[in-house]
């Protein structure tokens, strides 16, 4: 946690994405080994059964550790309204409640497995093994969570990883059902049908869900976190270069200034970054920079992180903070660095053809 305290929102965002993808891969490996382990499919003496079981256990522990990191970094990122309680109580979070709820269910199943494994001797082997089957239920629930709310759901590489995981588990299920000596013919037929229909169903869901337009909105993302850049641009505001104050003095609040500047769009792996460089004129001079990062969605941006820098002319130092809410092109932010925090309300008019921005800034003491 001391190391985590030194990280910024962008680092948390990348850690959340990375640990989520790797956790899915590890859970897939755990499920495949769990299904195939009892079949003794590895006659090579270098891979005896105890070695397979040891690998299965170690991968399980590593998956649990990464899932815990995934939950912690998601909460610490702080941009989306996700708290620790949302990680264990399904449908509690206002952010994509159903899909985040799947993640909470998967996490609860993992916690149940860890706790019962610690008290395995008191439970007895039969009870522990019955609960251990929850691991197989955890995998599809975690898969739906990743598809429904993952930042990289639309990326080709992420879809490829998901496809490989689904095929691997489907193959392991078919192999276990067809070759397992303790499986009846009826269960073999049902399992084979399920192994074939599951990838087809997931493909249909992916096309109709995460890959379809405006998925972020339909998935339950709060309107305050959806950024739209389709409002018509107003008449350009004259840019006035702020004069340099002869002496530094505290920022006078409240004030209202006109804004004018440019917008830059940069594509990155898994999303995009919008940079707004704005000059202040009128009530107060200076510079305002707003950086928004997230996943493009329906012509807008499903925000994952932000940074706001306000450098008023004549102020002792720049104020730094982040966006607190978005409503179309109405941006609310809070910055700190002075005696007290400052709340900003920014109204933007974006000209997408010329990549220019105008608008107004209202600033007041928080």
Secondary structure, DSSP 8 states (H G I E B T S, - for coil): -TTGGG--HHHHHHHHHHHHHHHHHHHHHHHHHHHHHTTT----GGG-HHHHHHHHHHHHHHHHHHHHHHHHHHHHH-SSS--GGGGTSTT--SSSHHHHHHHHHHHHHHHHHHHHHHTHHHH-HHHHHHHHTHHHHHHHHHHHHHHHH-TTTTSHHHHHHHHHHHHHHHHHHHHHHHH-TT--HHHHHHHHHHHHHHHHHHHHHHHHTTTSTTHHHHTT--GGGEEE--S---S----------SS-----SSEEEEEEEEEEEEEETTEEEEEEEEEEEES--EEEEEEEEEEEETTEEEEEEEEEEEEETT-SS-EEEEEEEEEBTEEEEEEESSSS-EEEEEEEEEETTTTEEEEEEEEEE-
